[in-house]
């Protein structure tokens, strides 16, 4: 057994050592992919910031508009009850929906 171990060790020592280096082409491709991804993210950041700013301005304008015009409002509560229309099971289900509808009425003065 001792000779067998020495023989295997000898064979292992004669094998060429594999290089653990990464080829330069692989590094360049990885950097190119990273650069493209960063450019895309930068464009998304600009668009997101612009849309957020625009949304804030629109909300502010809507608030100023509703404050400038006096209005009254009416609201209605609409209710609806539904039941199963087909008898597939022994247990029947009911559904009740209630909605509040608001109607804004500008008074003009």
C-alpha positions as CSV (number, residue, x, y, z in Angstrom):
1,X,0.0,0.0,0.0
2,X,2.9,2.3,0.7
3,X,4.2,1.9,-2.8
4,X,0.8,2.6,-4.3
5,X,0.5,5.9,-2.3
6,X,4.0,6.9,-3.5
7,X,3.1,6.1,-7.1
8,X,-0.1,8.2,-6.9
9,X,1.8,11.1,-5.3
10,X,4.5,10.9,-8.0
11,X,1.8,11.1,-10.7
12,X,0.2,14.0,-9.0
13,X,3.4,15.9,-8.8
14,X,4.1,15.5,-12.5
15,X,0.7,17.0,-13.5
16,X,0.9,20.6,-14.8
17,X,-0.5,23.1,-12.3
18,X,-3.6,24.9,-13.6
19,X,-3.5,28.6,-13.7
20,X,-6.1,30.4,-11.6
21,X,-5.8,33.6,-13.5
22,X,-8.8,35.2,-15.2
23,X,-8.2,36.1,-18.9
24,X,-8.1,39.8,-19.6
25,X,-10.9,39.4,-22.2
26,X,-13.2,38.0,-19.5
27,X,-12.4,41.0,-17.2
28,X,-13.1,43.5,-20.0
29,X,-16.5,41.8,-20.9
30,X,-17.5,41.9,-17.2
31,X,-16.6,45.6,-17.0
32,X,-18.5,46.4,-20.2
33,X,-21.6,44.7,-18.8
34,X,-21.2,46.5,-15.5
35,X,-20.8,49.9,-17.3
36,X,-24.0,49.3,-19.4
37,X,-26.0,48.3,-16.3
38,X,-24.8,51.4,-14.4
39,X,-25.8,53.6,-17.4
40,X,-29.3,52.1,-17.5
41,X,-29.7,52.6,-13.7
42,X,-28.6,56.2,-14.0
43,X,-31.2,56.8,-16.7
44,X,-33.9,55.3,-14.4
45,X,-32.8,57.5,-11.5
46,X,-33.2,60.6,-13.6
47,X,-36.7,59.5,-14.8
48,X,-37.8,58.6,-11.3
49,X,-36.6,61.9,-9.9
50,X,-38.4,63.9,-12.6
51,X,-41.6,61.9,-12.2
52,X,-41.6,62.3,-8.5
53,X,-41.0,66.1,-8.8
54,X,-43.8,66.4,-11.4
55,X,-46.2,64.4,-9.1
56,X,-45.5,66.8,-6.2
57,X,-46.1,69.8,-8.4
58,X,-49.4,68.4,-9.7
59,X,-50.6,67.6,-6.1
60,X,-49.7,71.1,-5.0
61,X,-51.6,72.6,-8.0
62,X,-54.6,70.5,-7.3
63,X,-54.6,71.6,-3.7
64,X,-54.4,75.2,-4.7
65,X,-57.2,74.8,-7.3
66,X,-59.6,73.3,-4.8
67,X,-58.8,75.9,-2.2
68,X,-59.3,78.8,-4.7
69,X,-62.8,77.6,-5.8
70,X,-65.4,77.3,-3.0
71,X,-67.5,74.2,-3.3
72,X,-70.2,72.2,-1.6
73,X,-70.3,68.5,-1.6
74,X,-73.0,65.8,-1.4
75,X,-72.3,62.2,-0.7
76,X,-74.3,59.1,-1.2
77,X,-73.9,55.7,0.2
78,X,-74.8,53.0,-2.3
79,X,-75.4,49.5,-1.0
80,X,-75.7,46.2,-2.9
81,X,-76.3,42.7,-1.8
82,X,-75.6,39.7,-4.0
83,X,-76.2,35.9,-3.6
84,X,-75.0,32.8,-5.5
85,X,-77.0,32.3,-8.6
86,X,-76.0,28.6,-9.1
87,X,-76.6,25.8,-6.7
88,X,-73.3,23.9,-6.8
89,X,-72.9,23.5,-3.1
90,X,-74.9,23.2,0.0
91,X,-73.5,26.4,1.4
92,X,-74.7,29.6,-0.3
93,X,-72.7,32.8,0.0
94,X,-73.8,36.4,0.2
95,X,-71.9,39.5,-0.6
96,X,-72.6,43.0,0.6
97,X,-70.9,46.0,-1.0
98,X,-71.2,49.6,0.3
99,X,-69.6,52.5,-1.5
100,X,-69.5,56.2,-0.6
101,X,-69.8,58.5,-3.7
102,X,-68.9,62.1,-3.2
103,X,-70.1,64.8,-5.7
104,X,-68.3,68.2,-5.6
105,X,-70.5,71.2,-6.6
106,X,-68.6,74.4,-7.3
107,X,-70.5,77.4,-5.8
108,X,-68.9,80.0,-8.1
109,X,-68.3,82.7,-5.5
